[in-house]
Amino acid sequence: MKVSVQREDFDLSAEVKALAGGSRSIGAVASFVGVVREVAMTLEHYPGMTESAIRKIVEDAAARWQVMDCTVIHRTGELKAGEQIVLVAVASAHRGDAFAACEFVMDYLKTRAPFWKKEHRPEGARWVEARASDDDAAQRWQGAAKKAV
Amino acid sequence: MKVKLLFFAGLREQLGTLGEEIELPGGVSTVAALRLHLESRGGAYEKAFSEKALVRAAINQDMVQPTARLKAGDEVAFFPPVTGG
């Protein structure tokens, strides 16, 4: 598992290649990249807790699906519109587990990992408010059975 | 009993401080009680920790419920609901 909270950008294709090459039994890598929409923002986090919260989320995913390896990269600091913010990539033997685990990690990252976005709009800077739909997205996994693959 | 308080994001800005060491008054033994104690300081604290303010908490870098118990030396963080990803 690779978890990195960093200011620098990341290279999706290099990260996916590194995951896919990790084991001969890996047959699928599902990845998600989040991108800054419309306005520049600053991302703050809680150093120490952030990394352990992400690791716990990945461990929860691995308890539900076959997760052979996983990379999570989340950027912090100043980010401009169009820049990459977050990468979640999950390697598994088959696509069903990889897709489901990737979505699960993203949904929980949005509600459990201590990051906060501050948008820089022309009328001034403001902290982004959490959305109930993000809680709902994470909530729907509660009690959800392992998907058939 | 002493604990270390940390504040993040909008809450940190509202209070104008990153955190502090605090000696807890007797009877303050849970996150909920600590929140009420901070609210009772008045001013920015009263607003930031009012009942309707959305505040989350972590003890020693683990997200906890308001009923979680405090012990000496804990790192207690308060922050708004998270908005990463």
Interface residues (C-beta under 8 A of the other chain):
Chain A: G34 L43 E44 H45 Y46 G48 M49 S52 A53 H74 I85 V86 M106 L109 K110 T111 R112 A113 P114 F115 W116 K117 K118 W127 V128 E129 A130 D134
Chain B: L6 F8 A9 G10 E13 L54 A58 Q61 D62 M63 A77 F79 P80 P81 V82 T83 G84 G85
